[in-house]
């Protein structure tokens, strides 16, 4: 998702820490903040993919695709 814009509307966040390996993307607002984190089968975002136009829908579809690998249906 490099160089893509997502909808942010947050009054708080988690600061980047280069020693933490689960941070996958960041954004800059006065300092670096975590935008996307992944740890094993847990994914989290600090923005609103549901309000982020086409790239948000793609991201949500990717989450569903990845998480379906962990489900036994």
TIRO-2110 file (N, C-alpha, C; in Angstrom, 1 decimal):
// TIRO-2110
0.8, -1.2, 0.0, N, 1, A
0.0, 0.0, 0.0, CA, 1, A
0.9, 1.3, 0.0, C, 1, A
2.0, 1.1, -0.5, N, 2, A
3.0, 2.2, -0.5, CA, 2, A
2.4, 3.4, -1.3, C, 2, A
2.5, 4.6, -0.8, N, 3, A
2.0, 5.8, -1.5, CA, 3, A
0.5, 5.8, -1.8, C, 3, A
-0.3, 5.1, -1.0, N, 4, A
-1.7, 5.2, -1.1, CA, 4, A
-2.3, 6.0, 0.0, C, 4, A
-3.4, 6.7, -0.2, N, 5, A
-4.0, 7.5, 0.8, CA, 5, A
-5.2, 6.7, 1.4, C, 5, A
-5.2, 6.7, 2.7, N, 6, A
-6.3, 6.1, 3.5, CA, 6, A
-6.9, 7.2, 4.4, C, 6, A
-8.2, 7.0, 4.8, N, 7, A
-8.9, 8.0, 5.6, CA, 7, A
-8.5, 7.8, 7.1, C, 7, A
-7.9, 8.9, 7.6, N, 8, A
-7.5, 8.9, 9.0, CA, 8, A
-8.4, 10.0, 9.7, C, 8, A
-8.9, 9.6, 10.8, N, 9, A
-9.7, 10.6, 11.7, CA, 9, A
-9.5, 10.1, 13.1, C, 9, A
-8.3, 10.3, 13.6, N, 10, A
-8.0, 9.7, 14.9, CA, 10, A
-7.3, 10.8, 15.8, C, 10, A
-7.7, 10.8, 17.1, N, 11, A
-7.1, 11.7, 18.0, CA, 11, A
-6.0, 11.1, 18.8, C, 11, A
-5.7, 9.8, 18.5, N, 12, A
-4.7, 9.1, 19.2, CA, 12, A
-4.0, 8.1, 18.3, C, 12, A
-2.9, 7.5, 18.7, N, 13, A
-2.2, 6.5, 17.9, CA, 13, A
-1.1, 5.9, 18.7, C, 13, A
-0.4, 5.0, 18.0, N, 14, A
0.7, 4.3, 18.6, CA, 14, A
2.0, 4.7, 17.9, C, 14, A
2.9, 5.2, 18.7, N, 15, A
4.2, 5.7, 18.1, CA, 15, A
5.0, 4.5, 17.5, C, 15, A
5.6, 4.8, 16.4, N, 16, A
6.5, 3.8, 15.8, CA, 16, A
7.7, 3.5, 16.8, C, 16, A
8.1, 2.2, 16.8, N, 17, A
9.3, 1.8, 17.5, CA, 17, A
10.0, 0.9, 16.6, C, 17, A
11.1, 1.3, 16.1, N, 18, A
11.9, 0.5, 15.1, CA, 18, A
12.3, -0.9, 15.6, C, 18, A
12.2, -1.1, 16.9, N, 19, A
12.6, -2.4, 17.4, CA, 19, A
11.4, -3.4, 17.4, C, 19, A
10.2, -2.9, 17.1, N, 20, A
9.0, -3.8, 17.1, CA, 20, A
8.8, -4.3, 15.7, C, 20, A
8.9, -5.6, 15.5, N, 21, A
8.9, -6.1, 14.1, CA, 21, A
7.5, -6.2, 13.5, C, 21, A
6.4, -6.1, 14.3, N, 22, A
5.1, -6.3, 13.7, CA, 22, A
4.5, -5.0, 13.1, C, 22, A
5.2, -3.9, 13.1, N, 23, A
4.8, -2.7, 12.4, CA, 23, A
5.0, -2.9, 10.9, C, 23, A
4.0, -2.8, 10.1, N, 24, A
4.1, -3.0, 8.6, CA, 24, A
4.1, -1.7, 7.8, C, 24, A
3.5, -0.6, 8.4, N, 25, A
3.4, 0.6, 7.7, CA, 25, A
3.2, 1.7, 8.7, C, 25, A
3.7, 2.9, 8.3, N, 26, A
3.6, 4.0, 9.2, CA, 26, A
3.1, 5.3, 8.5, C, 26, A
2.8, 6.3, 9.3, N, 27, A
2.4, 7.6, 8.7, CA, 27, A
3.1, 8.7, 9.6, C, 27, A
3.2, 9.8, 9.1, N, 28, A
3.9, 10.9, 9.8, CA, 28, A
2.9, 12.0, 10.1, C, 28, A
2.7, 12.3, 11.4, N, 29, A
2.0, 13.5, 11.9, CA, 29, A
2.7, 14.0, 13.1, C, 29, A
3.7, 14.9, 13.0, N, 30, A
4.6, 15.4, 14.0, CA, 30, A
5.6, 14.4, 14.4, C, 30, A
5.3, 13.1, 14.3, N, 31, A
6.2, 12.0, 14.6, CA, 31, A
5.7, 10.8, 13.8, C, 31, A
6.4, 9.7, 13.8, N, 32, A
6.0, 8.5, 13.1, CA, 32, A
5.0, 7.7, 14.0, C, 32, A
3.9, 7.3, 13.4, N, 33, A
2.9, 6.5, 14.0, CA, 33, A
2.6, 5.2, 13.3, C, 33, A
2.2, 4.2, 14.0, N, 34, A
1.9, 2.9, 13.3, CA, 34, A
0.6, 3.0, 12.5, C, 34, A
0.6, 2.7, 11.3, N, 35, A
-0.6, 2.7, 10.5, CA, 35, A
-1.2, 1.3, 10.3, C, 35, A
-0.3, 0.3, 10.1, N, 36, A
-0.7, -1.1, 9.9, CA, 36, A
0.2, -2.0, 10.8, C, 36, A
-0.3, -2.9, 11.5, N, 37, A
0.5, -3.9, 12.3, CA, 37, A
0.0, -5.3, 12.0, C, 37, A
0.9, -6.2, 12.0, N, 38, A
0.6, -7.6, 11.8, CA, 38, A
1.5, -8.4, 12.8, C, 38, A
0.9, -9.4, 13.4, N, 39, A
1.5, -10.3, 14.3, CA, 39, A
0.9, -11.7, 14.2, C, 39, A
1.6, -12.6, 13.5, N, 40, A
1.0, -13.9, 13.3, CA, 40, A
-0.3, -13.8, 12.5, C, 40, A
-1.4, -14.2, 13.0, N, 41, A
-2.7, -14.1, 12.3, CA, 41, A
-3.6, -12.9, 12.8, C, 41, A
-2.9, -11.9, 13.4, N, 42, A
-3.7, -10.7, 13.9, CA, 42, A
-3.2, -9.5, 13.1, C, 42, A
-4.2, -8.8, 12.5, N, 43, A
-3.9, -7.6, 11.7, CA, 43, A
-4.7, -6.5, 12.3, C, 43, A
-4.1, -5.3, 12.3, N, 44, A
-4.7, -4.1, 12.8, CA, 44, A
-4.3, -2.9, 12.0, C, 44, A
-5.3, -2.0, 11.9, N, 45, A
-5.0, -0.7, 11.2, CA, 45, A
-5.5, 0.4, 12.1, C, 45, A
-4.8, 1.6, 11.9, N, 46, A
-5.0, 2.8, 12.7, CA, 46, A
-5.8, 3.8, 11.8, C, 46, A
-6.5, 3.3, 10.8, N, 47, A
-7.2, 4.2, 9.9, CA, 47, A
-8.5, 3.5, 9.6, C, 47, A
-9.3, 4.1, 8.8, N, 48, A
-10.7, 3.6, 8.4, CA, 48, A
-10.7, 3.0, 7.0, C, 48, A
-10.4, 1.7, 6.8, N, 49, A
-10.5, 1.2, 5.5, CA, 49, A
-11.9, 1.3, 4.9, C, 49, A
-12.9, 1.2, 5.7, N, 50, A
-14.3, 1.2, 5.2, CA, 50, A
-14.6, 2.6, 4.6, C, 50, A
-13.8, 3.6, 4.9, N, 51, A
-14.1, 5.0, 4.4, CA, 51, A
-13.0, 5.4, 3.4, C, 51, A
-12.1, 4.5, 3.0, N, 52, A
-10.9, 4.8, 2.2, CA, 52, A
-11.1, 4.4, 0.7, C, 52, A
-12.2, 4.5, 0.2, N, 53, A
-12.5, 4.3, -1.3, CA, 53, A
-12.0, 2.9, -1.7, C, 53, A
-11.6, 2.9, -3.0, N, 54, A
-11.3, 1.6, -3.6, CA, 54, A
-10.1, 0.9, -2.9, C, 54, A
-9.1, 1.6, -2.5, N, 55, A
-8.0, 0.9, -1.8, CA, 55, A
-8.4, 0.4, -0.4, C, 55, A
-9.4, 1.0, 0.2, N, 56, A
-9.9, 0.4, 1.5, CA, 56, A
-10.6, -0.9, 1.3, C, 56, A
-11.4, -1.0, 0.2, N, 57, A
-12.1, -2.2, -0.2, CA, 57, A
-11.1, -3.3, -0.5, C, 57, A
-10.1, -3.0, -1.2, N, 58, A
-9.1, -4.0, -1.6, CA, 58, A
-8.4, -4.5, -0.3, C, 58, A
-8.1, -3.6, 0.6, N, 59, A
-7.5, -4.0, 1.9, CA, 59, A
-8.4, -4.9, 2.7, C, 59, A
-9.7, -4.6, 2.8, N, 60, A
-10.7, -5.4, 3.5, CA, 60, A
-10.8, -6.8, 2.8, C, 60, A
-10.8, -6.8, 1.5, N, 61, A
-10.9, -8.1, 0.8, CA, 61, A
-9.6, -8.9, 1.1, C, 61, A
-8.5, -8.3, 1.2, N, 62, A
-7.3, -9.0, 1.5, CA, 62, A
-7.3, -9.6, 2.9, C, 62, A
-7.9, -8.8, 3.9, N, 63, A
-8.1, -9.3, 5.2, CA, 63, A
-8.9, -10.6, 5.2, C, 63, A
-10.0, -10.5, 4.5, N, 64, A
-10.9, -11.7, 4.4, CA, 64, A
-10.2, -12.9, 3.8, C, 64, A
-9.5, -12.6, 2.7, N, 65, A
-8.8, -13.7, 2.0, CA, 65, A
-7.7, -14.4, 2.9, C, 65, A
-7.0, -13.5, 3.6, N, 66, A
-5.9, -14.1, 4.5, CA, 66, A
-6.6, -14.8, 5.7, C, 66, A
-7.6, -14.2, 6.3, N, 67, A
-8.2, -14.8, 7.5, CA, 67, A
-8.9, -16.1, 7.1, C, 67, A
-9.4, -16.3, 5.9, N, 68, A
-10.1, -17.5, 5.5, CA, 68, A
-9.1, -18.7, 5.5, C, 68, A
-7.9, -18.4, 5.4, N, 69, A
-6.9, -19.5, 5.5, CA, 69, A
-6.8, -20.1, 6.9, C, 69, A
-7.2, -19.3, 7.9, N, 70, A
-7.2, -19.8, 9.3, CA, 70, A
-8.5, -20.4, 9.7, C, 70, A
-9.5, -20.2, 8.9, N, 71, A
-10.8, -20.8, 9.2, CA, 71, A
-10.9, -22.2, 8.6, C, 71, A
-11.6, -23.1, 9.3, N, 72, A
-11.8, -24.5, 8.8, CA, 72, A
-13.2, -24.6, 8.5, C, 72, A
-13.6, -24.3, 7.3, N, 73, A
-15.0, -24.4, 6.8, CA, 73, A
-15.3, -25.6, 6.1, C, 73, A
END
